């Protein structure tokens, strides 16, 4: 997790073959932010729910094969 200036807020080191998405929820816990920006690789119900639960706005584009597409702030996503 990084701040708006790209400075690390939290770091989790894992083995090389482990997916980043598996660690996303741990990085979100206790995060004090207004919005969480991530690419569509992080589009999962578990991650979206965790972001909303933490009080952040999820700014994650939906995967193209998502059955139920959802909106996200495209303007904010462009500045990531």
PDB file of N, CA, C and O in Angstrom:
ATOM      1  N   UNK A   1       0.852  -1.179   0.000  1.00  0.00           N
ATOM      2  CA  UNK A   1       0.000   0.000   0.000  1.00  0.00           C
ATOM      3  C   UNK A   1       0.896   1.240   0.000  1.00  0.00           C
ATOM      4  O   UNK A   1       1.873   1.323   0.744  1.00  0.00           O
ATOM      5  N   UNK A   2       0.536   2.197  -0.853  1.00  0.00           N
ATOM      6  CA  UNK A   2       1.293   3.444  -0.938  1.00  0.00           C
ATOM      7  C   UNK A   2       0.348   4.625  -0.796  1.00  0.00           C
ATOM      8  O   UNK A   2      -0.859   4.487  -0.994  1.00  0.00           O
ATOM      9  N   UNK A   3       0.897   5.793  -0.450  1.00  0.00           N
ATOM     10  CA  UNK A   3       0.070   6.993  -0.338  1.00  0.00           C
ATOM     11  C   UNK A   3      -0.032   7.687  -1.698  1.00  0.00           C
ATOM     12  O   UNK A   3       0.425   7.154  -2.709  1.00  0.00           O
ATOM     13  N   UNK A   4      -0.626   8.866  -1.714  1.00  0.00           N
ATOM     14  CA  UNK A   4      -0.849   9.611  -2.958  1.00  0.00           C
ATOM     15  C   UNK A   4       0.449  10.005  -3.649  1.00  0.00           C
ATOM     16  O   UNK A   4       0.449  10.305  -4.843  1.00  0.00           O
ATOM     17  N   UNK A   5       1.551  10.007  -2.913  1.00  0.00           N
ATOM     18  CA  UNK A   5       2.845  10.379  -3.479  1.00  0.00           C
ATOM     19  C   UNK A   5       3.703   9.163  -3.829  1.00  0.00           C
ATOM     20  O   UNK A   5       4.859   9.305  -4.225  1.00  0.00           O
ATOM     21  N   UNK A   6       3.129   7.972  -3.680  1.00  0.00           N
ATOM     22  CA  UNK A   6       3.862   6.752  -3.989  1.00  0.00           C
ATOM     23  C   UNK A   6       4.762   6.256  -2.878  1.00  0.00           C
ATOM     24  O   UNK A   6       5.555   5.338  -3.084  1.00  0.00           O
ATOM     25  N   UNK A   7       4.648   6.856  -1.697  1.00  0.00           N
ATOM     26  CA  UNK A   7       5.463   6.432  -0.558  1.00  0.00           C
ATOM     27  C   UNK A   7       4.797   5.233   0.121  1.00  0.00           C
ATOM     28  O   UNK A   7       3.587   5.253   0.347  1.00  0.00           O
ATOM     29  N   UNK A   8       5.559   4.201   0.446  1.00  0.00           N
ATOM     30  CA  UNK A   8       4.975   3.008   1.066  1.00  0.00           C
ATOM     31  C   UNK A   8       4.340   3.308   2.428  1.00  0.00           C
ATOM     32  O   UNK A   8       4.918   4.003   3.264  1.00  0.00           O
ATOM     33  N   UNK A   9       3.140   2.767   2.623  1.00  0.00           N
ATOM     34  CA  UNK A   9       2.465   2.837   3.918  1.00  0.00           C
ATOM     35  C   UNK A   9       2.613   1.511   4.651  1.00  0.00           C
ATOM     36  O   UNK A   9       2.819   1.474   5.864  1.00  0.00           O
ATOM     37  N   UNK A  10       2.506   0.431   3.897  1.00  0.00           N
ATOM     38  CA  UNK A  10       2.633  -0.911   4.451  1.00  0.00           C
ATOM     39  C   UNK A  10       3.297  -1.805   3.421  1.00  0.00           C
ATOM     40  O   UNK A  10       3.119  -1.629   2.216  1.00  0.00           O
ATOM     41  N   UNK A  11       4.057  -2.758   3.906  1.00  0.00           N
ATOM     42  CA  UNK A  11       4.734  -3.699   3.022  1.00  0.00           C
ATOM     43  C   UNK A  11       4.563  -5.096   3.595  1.00  0.00           C
ATOM     44  O   UNK A  11       4.728  -5.308   4.797  1.00  0.00           O
ATOM     45  N   UNK A  12       4.236  -6.032   2.743  1.00  0.00           N
ATOM     46  CA  UNK A  12       4.163  -7.441   3.127  1.00  0.00           C
ATOM     47  C   UNK A  12       5.049  -8.201   2.153  1.00  0.00           C
ATOM     48  O   UNK A  12       4.859  -8.111   0.940  1.00  0.00           O
ATOM     49  N   UNK A  13       6.006  -8.942   2.671  1.00  0.00           N
ATOM     50  CA  UNK A  13       6.903  -9.727   1.828  1.00  0.00           C
ATOM     51  C   UNK A  13       6.404 -11.166   1.827  1.00  0.00           C
ATOM     52  O   UNK A  13       6.203 -11.769   2.881  1.00  0.00           O
ATOM     53  N   UNK A  14       6.207 -11.706   0.621  1.00  0.00           N
ATOM     54  CA  UNK A  14       5.729 -13.082   0.481  1.00  0.00           C
ATOM     55  C   UNK A  14       6.623 -13.824  -0.501  1.00  0.00           C
ATOM     56  O   UNK A  14       7.506 -13.238  -1.126  1.00  0.00           O
ATOM     57  N   UNK A  15       6.381 -15.110  -0.623  1.00  0.00           N
ATOM     58  CA  UNK A  15       7.110 -15.891  -1.618  1.00  0.00           C
ATOM     59  C   UNK A  15       6.741 -15.397  -3.016  1.00  0.00           C
ATOM     60  O   UNK A  15       5.669 -14.823  -3.209  1.00  0.00           O
ATOM     61  N   UNK A  16       7.598 -15.610  -3.962  1.00  0.00           N
ATOM     62  CA  UNK A  16       7.418 -15.071  -5.307  1.00  0.00           C
ATOM     63  C   UNK A  16       6.198 -15.550  -6.051  1.00  0.00           C
ATOM     64  O   UNK A  16       5.717 -14.855  -6.946  1.00  0.00           O
ATOM     65  N   UNK A  17       5.678 -16.718  -5.711  1.00  0.00           N
ATOM     66  CA  UNK A  17       4.550 -17.267  -6.460  1.00  0.00           C
ATOM     67  C   UNK A  17       3.195 -16.922  -5.854  1.00  0.00           C
ATOM     68  O   UNK A  17       2.164 -17.306  -6.406  1.00  0.00           O
ATOM     69  N   UNK A  18       3.173 -16.218  -4.753  1.00  0.00           N
ATOM     70  CA  UNK A  18       1.906 -15.890  -4.090  1.00  0.00           C
ATOM     71  C   UNK A  18       1.283 -14.653  -4.738  1.00  0.00           C
ATOM     72  O   UNK A  18       1.974 -13.672  -5.011  1.00  0.00           O
ATOM     73  N   UNK A  19      -0.008 -14.708  -4.978  1.00  0.00           N
ATOM     74  CA  UNK A  19      -0.737 -13.606  -5.608  1.00  0.00           C
ATOM     75  C   UNK A  19      -0.832 -12.402  -4.673  1.00  0.00           C
ATOM     76  O   UNK A  19      -1.035 -12.561  -3.469  1.00  0.00           O
ATOM     77  N   UNK A  20      -0.684 -11.196  -5.229  1.00  0.00           N
ATOM     78  CA  UNK A  20      -0.831  -9.967  -4.440  1.00  0.00           C
ATOM     79  C   UNK A  20      -2.222  -9.859  -3.838  1.00  0.00           C
ATOM     80  O   UNK A  20      -2.387  -9.347  -2.731  1.00  0.00           O
ATOM     81  N   UNK A  21      -3.223 -10.341  -4.563  1.00  0.00           N
ATOM     82  CA  UNK A  21      -4.608 -10.227  -4.096  1.00  0.00           C
ATOM     83  C   UNK A  21      -4.824 -10.961  -2.779  1.00  0.00           C
ATOM     84  O   UNK A  21      -5.679 -10.568  -1.984  1.00  0.00           O
ATOM     85  N   UNK A  22      -4.067 -12.010  -2.543  1.00  0.00           N
ATOM     86  CA  UNK A  22      -4.218 -12.765  -1.298  1.00  0.00           C
ATOM     87  C   UNK A  22      -3.813 -11.932  -0.086  1.00  0.00           C
ATOM     88  O   UNK A  22      -4.304 -12.175   1.017  1.00  0.00           O
ATOM     89  N   UNK A  23      -2.937 -10.964  -0.267  1.00  0.00           N
ATOM     90  CA  UNK A  23      -2.470 -10.119   0.827  1.00  0.00           C
ATOM     91  C   UNK A  23      -3.222  -8.797   0.909  1.00  0.00           C
ATOM     92  O   UNK A  23      -3.036  -8.045   1.866  1.00  0.00           O
ATOM     93  N   UNK A  24      -4.055  -8.503  -0.060  1.00  0.00           N
ATOM     94  CA  UNK A  24      -4.727  -7.199  -0.131  1.00  0.00           C
ATOM     95  C   UNK A  24      -5.551  -6.905   1.119  1.00  0.00           C
ATOM     96  O   UNK A  24      -5.476  -5.799   1.655  1.00  0.00           O
ATOM     97  N   UNK A  25      -6.330  -7.867   1.590  1.00  0.00           N
ATOM     98  CA  UNK A  25      -7.185  -7.621   2.757  1.00  0.00           C
ATOM     99  C   UNK A  25      -6.361  -7.284   3.997  1.00  0.00           C
ATOM    100  O   UNK A  25      -6.764  -6.440   4.798  1.00  0.00           O
ATOM    101  N   UNK A  26      -5.221  -7.932   4.160  1.00  0.00           N
ATOM    102  CA  UNK A  26      -4.348  -7.629   5.301  1.00  0.00           C
ATOM    103  C   UNK A  26      -3.804  -6.210   5.205  1.00  0.00           C
ATOM    104  O   UNK A  26      -3.647  -5.538   6.224  1.00  0.00           O
ATOM    105  N   UNK A  27      -3.516  -5.749   3.996  1.00  0.00           N
ATOM    106  CA  UNK A  27      -3.005  -4.388   3.815  1.00  0.00           C
ATOM    107  C   UNK A  27      -4.093  -3.339   4.033  1.00  0.00           C
ATOM    108  O   UNK A  27      -3.802  -2.216   4.443  1.00  0.00           O
ATOM    109  N   UNK A  28      -5.339  -3.703   3.761  1.00  0.00           N
ATOM    110  CA  UNK A  28      -6.461  -2.768   3.893  1.00  0.00           C
ATOM    111  C   UNK A  28      -6.849  -2.569   5.355  1.00  0.00           C
ATOM    112  O   UNK A  28      -7.291  -1.482   5.728  1.00  0.00           O
ATOM    113  N   UNK A  29      -6.694  -3.600   6.193  1.00  0.00           N
ATOM    114  CA  UNK A  29      -7.074  -3.508   7.612  1.00  0.00           C
ATOM    115  C   UNK A  29      -6.460  -2.285   8.276  1.00  0.00           C
ATOM    116  O   UNK A  29      -5.240  -2.116   8.267  1.00  0.00           O
ATOM    117  N   UNK A  30      -7.298  -1.435   8.850  1.00  0.00           N
ATOM    118  CA  UNK A  30      -6.830  -0.274   9.589  1.00  0.00           C
ATOM    119  C   UNK A  30      -6.289   0.854   8.738  1.00  0.00           C
ATOM    120  O   UNK A  30      -5.724   1.811   9.266  1.00  0.00           O
ATOM    121  N   UNK A  31      -6.453   0.757   7.432  1.00  0.00           N
ATOM    122  CA  UNK A  31      -5.964   1.802   6.539  1.00  0.00           C
ATOM    123  C   UNK A  31      -6.808   3.057   6.710  1.00  0.00           C
ATOM    124  O   UNK A  31      -8.037   2.984   6.709  1.00  0.00           O
ATOM    125  N   UNK A  32      -6.163   4.197   6.856  1.00  0.00           N
ATOM    126  CA  UNK A  32      -6.858   5.470   7.015  1.00  0.00           C
ATOM    127  C   UNK A  32      -6.749   6.230   5.698  1.00  0.00           C
ATOM    128  O   UNK A  32      -5.786   6.963   5.470  1.00  0.00           O
ATOM    129  N   UNK A  33      -7.746   6.049   4.833  1.00  0.00           N
ATOM    130  CA  UNK A  33      -7.713   6.684   3.512  1.00  0.00           C
ATOM    131  C   UNK A  33      -9.131   6.993   3.058  1.00  0.00           C
ATOM    132  O   UNK A  33     -10.094   6.395   3.539  1.00  0.00           O
ATOM    133  N   UNK A  34      -9.247   7.928   2.132  1.00  0.00           N
ATOM    134  CA  UNK A  34     -10.557   8.269   1.574  1.00  0.00           C
ATOM    135  C   UNK A  34     -10.912   7.365   0.409  1.00  0.00           C
ATOM    136  O   UNK A  34     -12.084   7.055   0.194  1.00  0.00           O
ATOM    137  N   UNK A  35      -9.911   6.942  -0.342  1.00  0.00           N
ATOM    138  CA  UNK A  35     -10.139   6.093  -1.509  1.00  0.00           C
ATOM    139  C   UNK A  35      -8.998   5.100  -1.652  1.00  0.00           C
ATOM    140  O   UNK A  35      -7.864   5.372  -1.260  1.00  0.00           O
ATOM    141  N   UNK A  36      -9.319   3.943  -2.220  1.00  0.00           N
ATOM    142  CA  UNK A  36      -8.315   2.940  -2.510  1.00  0.00           C
ATOM    143  C   UNK A  36      -8.339   2.691  -4.015  1.00  0.00           C
ATOM    144  O   UNK A  36      -9.341   2.229  -4.560  1.00  0.00           O
ATOM    145  N   UNK A  37      -7.227   3.001  -4.682  1.00  0.00           N
ATOM    146  CA  UNK A  37      -7.115   2.828  -6.128  1.00  0.00           C
ATOM    147  C   UNK A  37      -6.299   1.582  -6.426  1.00  0.00           C
ATOM    148  O   UNK A  37      -5.215   1.387  -5.876  1.00  0.00           O
ATOM    149  N   UNK A  38      -6.837   0.738  -7.308  1.00  0.00           N
ATOM    150  CA  UNK A  38      -6.136  -0.483  -7.707  1.00  0.00           C
ATOM    151  C   UNK A  38      -6.583  -0.869  -9.109  1.00  0.00           C
ATOM    152  O   UNK A  38      -7.643  -0.443  -9.568  1.00  0.00           O
ATOM    153  N   UNK A  39      -5.772  -1.677  -9.790  1.00  0.00           N
ATOM    154  CA  UNK A  39      -6.168  -2.095 -11.132  1.00  0.00           C
ATOM    155  C   UNK A  39      -7.188  -3.230 -11.057  1.00  0.00           C
ATOM    156  O   UNK A  39      -7.479  -3.755  -9.982  1.00  0.00           O
ATOM    157  N   UNK A  40      -7.722  -3.593 -12.217  1.00  0.00           N
ATOM    158  CA  UNK A  40      -8.825  -4.560 -12.238  1.00  0.00           C
ATOM    159  C   UNK A  40      -8.425  -5.947 -11.752  1.00  0.00           C
ATOM    160  O   UNK A  40      -9.297  -6.782 -11.508  1.00  0.00           O
ATOM    161  N   UNK A  41      -7.156  -6.209 -11.610  1.00  0.00           N
ATOM    162  CA  UNK A  41      -6.720  -7.473 -11.041  1.00  0.00           C
ATOM    163  C   UNK A  41      -7.172  -7.644  -9.594  1.00  0.00           C
ATOM    164  O   UNK A  41      -7.224  -8.765  -9.087  1.00  0.00           O
ATOM    165  N   UNK A  42      -7.497  -6.547  -8.933  1.00  0.00           N
ATOM    166  CA  UNK A  42      -7.958  -6.579  -7.541  1.00  0.00           C
ATOM    167  C   UNK A  42      -9.478  -6.539  -7.434  1.00  0.00           C
ATOM    168  O   UNK A  42     -10.011  -6.381  -6.335  1.00  0.00           O
ATOM    169  N   UNK A  43     -10.179  -6.677  -8.545  1.00  0.00           N
ATOM    170  CA  UNK A  43     -11.639  -6.647  -8.540  1.00  0.00           C
ATOM    171  C   UNK A  43     -12.197  -7.982  -8.064  1.00  0.00           C
ATOM    172  O   UNK A  43     -12.392  -8.907  -8.853  1.00  0.00           O
ATOM    173  N   UNK A  44     -12.446  -8.064  -6.775  1.00  0.00           N
ATOM    174  CA  UNK A  44     -13.114  -9.236  -6.198  1.00  0.00           C
ATOM    175  C   UNK A  44     -14.079  -8.724  -5.146  1.00  0.00           C
ATOM    176  O   UNK A  44     -13.847  -7.684  -4.529  1.00  0.00           O
ATOM    177  N   UNK A  45     -15.163  -9.459  -4.944  1.00  0.00           N
ATOM    178  CA  UNK A  45     -16.152  -9.042  -3.948  1.00  0.00           C
ATOM    179  C   UNK A  45     -15.526  -8.934  -2.565  1.00  0.00           C
ATOM    180  O   UNK A  45     -15.856  -8.028  -1.800  1.00  0.00           O
ATOM    181  N   UNK A  46     -14.627  -9.851  -2.243  1.00  0.00           N
ATOM    182  CA  UNK A  46     -13.984  -9.842  -0.924  1.00  0.00           C
ATOM    183  C   UNK A  46     -13.192  -8.547  -0.714  1.00  0.00           C
ATOM    184  O   UNK A  46     -13.285  -7.923   0.343  1.00  0.00           O
ATOM    185  N   UNK A  47     -12.426  -8.152  -1.707  1.00  0.00           N
ATOM    186  CA  UNK A  47     -11.616  -6.936  -1.585  1.00  0.00           C
ATOM    187  C   UNK A  47     -12.499  -5.697  -1.567  1.00  0.00           C
ATOM    188  O   UNK A  47     -12.293  -4.805  -0.744  1.00  0.00           O
ATOM    189  N   UNK A  48     -13.484  -5.628  -2.466  1.00  0.00           N
ATOM    190  CA  UNK A  48     -14.395  -4.479  -2.513  1.00  0.00           C
ATOM    191  C   UNK A  48     -15.112  -4.326  -1.178  1.00  0.00           C
ATOM    192  O   UNK A  48     -15.196  -3.221  -0.643  1.00  0.00           O
ATOM    193  N   UNK A  49     -15.631  -5.428  -0.633  1.00  0.00           N
ATOM    194  CA  UNK A  49     -16.336  -5.377   0.656  1.00  0.00           C
ATOM    195  C   UNK A  49     -15.412  -4.894   1.767  1.00  0.00           C
ATOM    196  O   UNK A  49     -15.826  -4.108   2.619  1.00  0.00           O
ATOM    197  N   UNK A  50     -14.169  -5.357   1.765  1.00  0.00           N
ATOM    198  CA  UNK A  50     -13.194  -4.956   2.793  1.00  0.00           C
ATOM    199  C   UNK A  50     -12.890  -3.460   2.695  1.00  0.00           C
ATOM    200  O   UNK A  50     -12.766  -2.782   3.715  1.00  0.00           O
ATOM    201  N   UNK A  51     -12.771  -2.951   1.472  1.00  0.00           N
ATOM    202  CA  UNK A  51     -12.499  -1.527   1.265  1.00  0.00           C
ATOM    203  C   UNK A  51     -13.663  -0.693   1.793  1.00  0.00           C
ATOM    204  O   UNK A  51     -13.451   0.280   2.516  1.00  0.00           O
ATOM    205  N   UNK A  52     -14.882  -1.069   1.438  1.00  0.00           N
ATOM    206  CA  UNK A  52     -16.072  -0.337   1.893  1.00  0.00           C
ATOM    207  C   UNK A  52     -16.186  -0.410   3.413  1.00  0.00           C
ATOM    208  O   UNK A  52     -16.490   0.590   4.063  1.00  0.00           O
ATOM    209  N   UNK A  53     -15.944  -1.587   3.978  1.00  0.00           N
ATOM    210  CA  UNK A  53     -15.998  -1.781   5.433  1.00  0.00           C
ATOM    211  C   UNK A  53     -14.998  -0.882   6.158  1.00  0.00           C
ATOM    212  O   UNK A  53     -15.258  -0.441   7.278  1.00  0.00           O
ATOM    213  N   UNK A  54     -13.862  -0.612   5.528  1.00  0.00           N
ATOM    214  CA  UNK A  54     -12.841   0.230   6.158  1.00  0.00           C
ATOM    215  C   UNK A  54     -13.135   1.722   6.003  1.00  0.00           C
ATOM    216  O   UNK A  54     -12.393   2.561   6.514  1.00  0.00           O
ATOM    217  N   UNK A  55     -14.228   2.053   5.291  1.00  0.00           N
ATOM    218  CA  UNK A  55     -14.618   3.451   5.140  1.00  0.00           C
ATOM    219  C   UNK A  55     -14.019   4.137   3.926  1.00  0.00           C
ATOM    220  O   UNK A  55     -14.125   5.355   3.785  1.00  0.00           O
ATOM    221  N   UNK A  56     -13.395   3.371   3.056  1.00  0.00           N
ATOM    222  CA  UNK A  56     -12.785   3.922   1.837  1.00  0.00           C
ATOM    223  C   UNK A  56     -13.726   3.769   0.646  1.00  0.00           C
ATOM    224  O   UNK A  56     -14.636   2.939   0.647  1.00  0.00           O
ATOM    225  N   UNK A  57     -13.483   4.583  -0.356  1.00  0.00           N
ATOM    226  CA  UNK A  57     -14.182   4.444  -1.633  1.00  0.00           C
ATOM    227  C   UNK A  57     -13.336   3.528  -2.520  1.00  0.00           C
ATOM    228  O   UNK A  57     -12.178   3.850  -2.788  1.00  0.00           O
ATOM    229  N   UNK A  58     -13.878   2.398  -2.983  1.00  0.00           N
ATOM    230  CA  UNK A  58     -13.099   1.556  -3.888  1.00  0.00           C
ATOM    231  C   UNK A  58     -13.062   2.154  -5.291  1.00  0.00           C
ATOM    232  O   UNK A  58     -14.108   2.405  -5.889  1.00  0.00           O
ATOM    233  N   UNK A  59     -11.874   2.380  -5.811  1.00  0.00           N
ATOM    234  CA  UNK A  59     -11.701   2.890  -7.173  1.00  0.00           C
ATOM    235  C   UNK A  59     -10.943   1.797  -7.925  1.00  0.00           C
ATOM    236  O   UNK A  59      -9.739   1.887  -8.164  1.00  0.00           O
ATOM    237  N   UNK A  60     -11.699   0.767  -8.284  1.00  0.00           N
ATOM    238  CA  UNK A  60     -11.155  -0.419  -8.932  1.00  0.00           C
ATOM    239  C   UNK A  60     -12.051  -0.738 -10.120  1.00  0.00           C
ATOM    240  O   UNK A  60     -13.226  -1.052  -9.929  1.00  0.00           O
ATOM    241  N   UNK A  61     -11.531  -0.668 -11.333  1.00  0.00           N
ATOM    242  CA  UNK A  61     -12.380  -0.989 -12.480  1.00  0.00           C
ATOM    243  C   UNK A  61     -12.807  -2.456 -12.436  1.00  0.00           C
ATOM    244  O   UNK A  61     -12.032  -3.321 -12.029  1.00  0.00           O
ATOM    245  N   UNK A  62     -14.036  -2.731 -12.853  1.00  0.00           N
ATOM    246  CA  UNK A  62     -14.493  -4.123 -12.841  1.00  0.00           C
ATOM    247  C   UNK A  62     -13.835  -4.933 -13.956  1.00  0.00           C
ATOM    248  O   UNK A  62     -13.514  -4.405 -15.021  1.00  0.00           O
ATOM    249  N   UNK A  63     -13.644  -6.208 -13.694  1.00  0.00           N
ATOM    250  CA  UNK A  63     -13.133  -7.098 -14.738  1.00  0.00           C
ATOM    251  C   UNK A  63     -14.173  -7.175 -15.849  1.00  0.00           C
ATOM    252  O   UNK A  63     -15.370  -7.043 -15.595  1.00  0.00           O
ATOM    253  N   UNK A  64     -13.722  -7.386 -17.057  1.00  0.00           N
ATOM    254  CA  UNK A  64     -14.641  -7.438 -18.199  1.00  0.00           C
ATOM    255  C   UNK A  64     -15.618  -8.600 -18.097  1.00  0.00           C
ATOM    256  O   UNK A  64     -16.732  -8.514 -18.615  1.00  0.00           O
ATOM    257  N   UNK A  65     -15.221  -9.689 -17.436  1.00  0.00           N
ATOM    258  CA  UNK A  65     -16.098 -10.854 -17.333  1.00  0.00           C
ATOM    259  C   UNK A  65     -16.950 -10.858 -16.063  1.00  0.00           C
ATOM    260  O   UNK A  65     -17.598 -11.860 -15.760  1.00  0.00           O
ATOM    261  N   UNK A  66     -16.955  -9.757 -15.323  1.00  0.00           N
ATOM    262  CA  UNK A  66     -17.776  -9.670 -14.108  1.00  0.00           C
ATOM    263  C   UNK A  66     -19.242  -9.702 -14.512  1.00  0.00           C
ATOM    264  O   UNK A  66     -19.663  -8.936 -15.378  1.00  0.00           O
ATOM    265  N   UNK A  67     -20.021 -10.580 -13.893  1.00  0.00           N
ATOM    266  CA  UNK A  67     -21.436 -10.716 -14.250  1.00  0.00           C
ATOM    267  C   UNK A  67     -22.202  -9.432 -14.001  1.00  0.00           C
ATOM    268  O   UNK A  67     -23.022  -9.016 -14.819  1.00  0.00           O
ATOM    269  N   UNK A  68     -21.932  -8.813 -12.876  1.00  0.00           N
ATOM    270  CA  UNK A  68     -22.618  -7.574 -12.521  1.00  0.00           C
ATOM    271  C   UNK A  68     -21.582  -6.448 -12.505  1.00  0.00           C
ATOM    272  O   UNK A  68     -20.834  -6.296 -11.540  1.00  0.00           O
ATOM    273  N   UNK A  69     -21.548  -5.671 -13.571  1.00  0.00           N
ATOM    274  CA  UNK A  69     -20.601  -4.560 -13.658  1.00  0.00           C
ATOM    275  C   UNK A  69     -20.957  -3.502 -12.610  1.00  0.00           C
ATOM    276  O   UNK A  69     -22.129  -3.331 -12.274  1.00  0.00           O
ATOM    277  N   UNK A  70     -19.967  -2.806 -12.102  1.00  0.00           N
ATOM    278  CA  UNK A  70     -20.219  -1.765 -11.113  1.00  0.00           C
ATOM    279  C   UNK A  70     -19.480  -0.502 -11.517  1.00  0.00           C
ATOM    280  O   UNK A  70     -18.496  -0.547 -12.255  1.00  0.00           O
ATOM    281  N   UNK A  71     -19.966   0.610 -11.027  1.00  0.00           N
ATOM    282  CA  UNK A  71     -19.356   1.897 -11.348  1.00  0.00           C
ATOM    283  C   UNK A  71     -18.128   2.147 -10.475  1.00  0.00           C
ATOM    284  O   UNK A  71     -18.000   1.593  -9.383  1.00  0.00           O
ATOM    285  N   UNK A  72     -17.237   2.987 -10.976  1.00  0.00           N
ATOM    286  CA  UNK A  72     -16.076   3.450 -10.213  1.00  0.00           C
ATOM    287  C   UNK A  72     -15.727   4.838 -10.732  1.00  0.00           C
ATOM    288  O   UNK A  72     -16.141   5.210 -11.830  1.00  0.00           O
ATOM    289  N   UNK A  73     -14.987   5.591  -9.971  1.00  0.00           N
ATOM    290  CA  UNK A  73     -14.620   6.959 -10.327  1.00  0.00           C
ATOM    291  C   UNK A  73     -13.492   6.940 -11.369  1.00  0.00           C
ATOM    292  O   UNK A  73     -12.316   6.819 -11.027  1.00  0.00           O
ATOM    293  N   UNK A  74     -13.875   7.061 -12.639  1.00  0.00           N
ATOM    294  CA  UNK A  74     -12.895   6.983 -13.731  1.00  0.00           C
ATOM    295  C   UNK A  74     -11.888   8.136 -13.689  1.00  0.00           C
ATOM    296  O   UNK A  74     -10.712   7.945 -14.001  1.00  0.00           O
ATOM    297  N   UNK A  75     -12.342   9.318 -13.308  1.00  0.00           N
ATOM    298  CA  UNK A  75     -11.439  10.478 -13.236  1.00  0.00           C
ATOM    299  C   UNK A  75     -10.374  10.262 -12.162  1.00  0.00           C
ATOM    300  O   UNK A  75      -9.195  10.527 -12.396  1.00  0.00           O
ATOM    301  N   UNK A  76     -10.779   9.787 -11.002  1.00  0.00           N
ATOM    302  CA  UNK A  76      -9.825   9.521  -9.922  1.00  0.00           C
ATOM    303  C   UNK A  76      -8.887   8.375 -10.306  1.00  0.00           C
ATOM    304  O   UNK A  76      -7.703   8.402  -9.970  1.00  0.00           O
ATOM    305  N   UNK A  77      -9.410   7.376 -11.003  1.00  0.00           N
ATOM    306  CA  UNK A  77      -8.590   6.238 -11.416  1.00  0.00           C
ATOM    307  C   UNK A  77      -7.476   6.678 -12.364  1.00  0.00           C
ATOM    308  O   UNK A  77      -6.373   6.133 -12.314  1.00  0.00           O
ATOM    309  N   UNK A  78      -7.746   7.644 -13.217  1.00  0.00           N
ATOM    310  CA  UNK A  78      -6.748   8.117 -14.180  1.00  0.00           C
ATOM    311  C   UNK A  78      -5.522   8.731 -13.506  1.00  0.00           C
ATOM    312  O   UNK A  78      -4.437   8.715 -14.088  1.00  0.00           O
ATOM    313  N   UNK A  79      -5.664   9.265 -12.309  1.00  0.00           N
ATOM    314  CA  UNK A  79      -4.522   9.911 -11.641  1.00  0.00           C
ATOM    315  C   UNK A  79      -3.649   8.935 -10.854  1.00  0.00           C
ATOM    316  O   UNK A  79      -2.654   9.343 -10.255  1.00  0.00           O
ATOM    317  N   UNK A  80      -4.006   7.676 -10.850  1.00  0.00           N
ATOM    318  CA  UNK A  80      -3.231   6.707 -10.051  1.00  0.00           C
ATOM    319  C   UNK A  80      -1.877   6.534 -10.582  1.00  0.00           C
ATOM    320  O   UNK A  80      -1.093   5.759 -10.034  1.00  0.00           O
TER     321      UNK A  80
END
